[in-house]
Amino acid sequence: MIVGLGVDLCNVERMRKSIRSDHFLKRVFHPEEIAYAFSKADPARHLAGSFAAREAFSKASSVSMYSIAFCGVWVERTENGPVLKVGKPVQDLIPGGKKGYPFLSISHDGEYAVAVVVIEANHEFLHFS
């Protein structure tokens, strides 16, 4: 059963300007996300996708973006696609009716990245950190 749904759109150019600040980059993104993004030709594109994923998770889980933003939730890129990693402190903030497994999809088109998160109940949370 689906217990949460969230979507977010992030402008890549806005992210390109934001990541000029090393402070912003290191405060908002997990080292794994930074390493992945900077291994690509356009790091801002991938970081915009990660940021949109956080926002989408915030909407789906009803946990404030402030609690999520500072590495409480991050995106791991796997051979099977992107996976949300959710730290234990954030998991503890998720209301009971919104607990479940967060499925993630990220897409890019031109200067935009979009992410969709669907939380499905009756699945164990596999991403403890």
Buried (B, 14 or more C-beta within 10 A) or exposed (E): EEBBEBBBEBBBEBBBEBBEEEEEBEEBBBEBBBEBBEEEEEBBBBBBBBBBBBBBBBBBBBBEBEBBBEBBBBBBBEEEEBBBBBBEEBBEBBEEEBBBBBBBBBEBEEBBBBBBBBBEEEEEBEBEB
